[in-house]
Each structure stands twice: as structure tokens, then as C-alpha cells.
Amino acid sequence: MNKPISPWAEKVELASPDKHHLARFDSDTEMGMGGPPMGRLTIIAVAEPDREFLVADNAAASMVWSPDSRFLAFSRWRGNRMQALCVFRLSDFTVDESPDEFRVLELHSFLDGQIAGVDSPVYQPRSFSLKYDREGE
């Protein structure tokens, strides 16, 4: 397993396992003093580097690809300063969002439809694992 991406990262580029796409996070604001940043998450096709698809403009930095490169799990900020766990589906460029709320997500893996990580890795960390039930589509 690769080292998880810190929720406090300001810029992240994560290639899909098949190397056909690049997920890019660029922060533009901090969620409170010393808090994790919020910013834009885009997907870039390596074959067409001048074209970007905006996935979310309220994303957080931590993300993880599924091994088959079909899905990208990421988190995004809600208006109440909590985060939602989301999955971007490359097949139709849509985002599914979990109704669960988290403080700060650090995503670790996306294997066999299970997304695992830690909520609030710095203060009172809590491990979690959620099943993404649309993976078979």
C-alpha cells in the first residue's frame, strides 16, 4: 500500500493505476486556522493533457483510486465544515456521495469495493471502512 495522502496537502497529483488519468487537487482556501485546505479536484486524461474535467470545487486533498482505475474515492467539504466521502465514476463522469459525515478524511485504500481510511487522523482518530455498492456498474 502506498503512503496515504495527507488531508493537509496543498497540491496533489495522483496517477490512476493504469496511468491513463491523473487526479489533481489544488487548494485555494484553508478550512479554519491550521485546518485542512479546500480546493479544486480535476481529472486529466494523460492522452489529452490540455483538457481537464472539474470533479469538485470543494474537495479535500486525500484521495485513492480503485485498482482497476474506474473509480476515485475522495472527500469534499459540506457547508457545515464536515466532509462527505465521495466516489467519482470515470465511466460516466458522475459523483456518488455517502450520507455519512466525517471531520477530516485520510483515505488509505479502495479494494474490492471497500473504501478504508481514518477520520480525523490527528485528533481522536477513528478507522472506518465503507462498502461502495455501485462498483459493479
Phi and psi in degrees as a GROMACS rama.xvg file:
@    title "Ramachandran Plot"
@    xaxis  label "Phi"
@    yaxis  label "Psi"
@TYPE xy
-73.6345  158.848  ASN-2
-63.6651  133.471  LYS-3
-61.851  150.72  PRO-4
-81.1305  128.483  ILE-5
-66.2551  137.053  SER-6
-63.3529  -15.2577  PRO-7
-94.4337  3.49782  TRP-8
-65.7484  142.429  ALA-9
-95.1859  -26.1265  GLU-10
-141.951  134.276  LYS-11
-140.816  137.936  VAL-12
-128.301  123.842  GLU-13
-129.622  112.691  LEU-14
-75.6789  143.593  ALA-15
-66.865  154.622  SER-16
-56.4032  -32.5124  PRO-17
-83.965  -1.08746  ASP-18
66.0364  17.2159  LYS-19
-90.4756  -20.568  HIS-20
-134.524  156.819  HIS-21
-128.623  126.037  LEU-22
-94.5428  129.362  ALA-23
-125.527  127.389  ARG-24
-113.772  130.227  PHE-25
-129.285  120.946  ASP-26
-79.5434  152.244  SER-27
-135.011  -6.23195  ASP-28
-158.221  157.575  THR-29
-104.486  136.778  GLU-30
-85.9384  73.8935  MET-31
91.3035  161.057  GLY-32
-61.3139  118.364  MET-33
77.8083  0.928599  GLY-34
-81.0513  167.949  GLY-35
-63.7764  152.021  PRO-36
-79.9415  163.674  PRO-37
-122.952  146.317  MET-38
-171.879  -160.042  GLY-39
-94.1175  133.589  ARG-40
-112.525  121.32  LEU-41
-125.109  157.05  THR-42
-116.567  134.292  ILE-43
-124.16  129.274  ILE-44
-78.5389  126.093  ALA-45
-58.6692  -34.1773  VAL-46
-70.5945  -20.3039  ALA-47
-131.06  68.8138  GLU-48
-64.0479  -15.5231  PRO-49
-84.4321  -7.39804  ASP-50
-108.405  127.558  ARG-51
-121.703  145.318  GLU-52
-113.42  122.048  PHE-53
-76.1883  118.848  LEU-54
-89.5843  -45.7725  VAL-55
-158.413  142.932  ALA-56
-103.74  5.43798  ASP-57
-126.526  34.8016  ASN-58
-80.8809  162.766  ALA-59
-107.608  171.248  ALA-60
-78.56  -35.4209  ALA-61
-71.653  134.609  SER-62
-156.333  163.161  MET-63
-155.152  136.397  VAL-64
-85.681  151.086  TRP-65
-73.187  152.934  SER-66
-58.6584  -27.8907  PRO-67
-88.5136  3.3353  ASP-68
66.1089  15.7905  SER-69
-87.9748  -19.9499  ARG-70
-137.545  146.425  PHE-71
-124.324  117.727  LEU-72
-88.3063  135.645  ALA-73
-153.278  172.704  PHE-74
-120.709  154.182  SER-75
-137.695  153.447  ARG-76
-79.8427  139.668  TRP-77
-99.4273  168.809  ARG-78
-63.3169  -19.3234  GLY-79
-93.8938  16.2704  ASN-80
66.7844  21.5291  ARG-81
-107.665  165.626  MET-82
-112.981  152.433  GLN-83
-113.866  143.33  ALA-84
-84.8855  128.977  LEU-85
-127.636  156.759  CYS-86
-130.847  122.845  VAL-87
-90.5184  127.298  PHE-88
-101.68  114.458  ARG-89
-66.221  -27.2255  LEU-90
-62.6714  -36.2983  SER-91
-132.298  10.5137  ASP-92
56.2251  42.4355  PHE-93
-116.302  163.862  THR-94
-122.459  128.315  VAL-95
-100.775  138.704  ASP-96
-123.961  132.08  GLU-97
-74.2069  145.488  SER-98
-75.1291  -13.0666  PRO-99
-66.8861  151.499  ASP-100
-117.249  144.434  GLU-101
-132.2  157.761  PHE-102
-79.8084  -59.3534  ARG-103
-147.771  118.117  VAL-104
-94.2346  135.352  LEU-105
-120.761  108.954  GLU-106
-87.9631  137.224  LEU-107
-111.609  -40.8239  HIS-108
-156.173  161.391  SER-109
-142.965  79.7582  PHE-110
-118.977  133.298  LEU-111
50.7297  38.8201  ASP-112
80.7558  -2.65907  GLY-113
-98.5909  124.81  GLN-114
-101.541  124.073  ILE-115
-125.937  151.762  ALA-116
178.986  -156.59  GLY-117
-130.385  133.37  VAL-118
-93.7147  126.802  ASP-119
61.8239  67.3256  SER-120
-64.2391  -19.0768  PRO-121
-96.2799  -42.371  VAL-122
-121.366  117.382  TYR-123
51.7745  60.2241  GLN-124
-63.0557  144.737  PRO-125
-138.432  118.032  ARG-126
-69.7806  148.917  SER-127
-145.212  160.733  PHE-128
-149.37  125.254  SER-129
-124.267  140.019  LEU-130
-85.7064  128.312  LYS-131
-95.2869  106.8  TYR-132
-87.1869  2.90329  ASP-133
-104.44  11.2788  ARG-134
-63.7369  -29.864  GLU-135
-71.6495  -8.71003  GLY-136
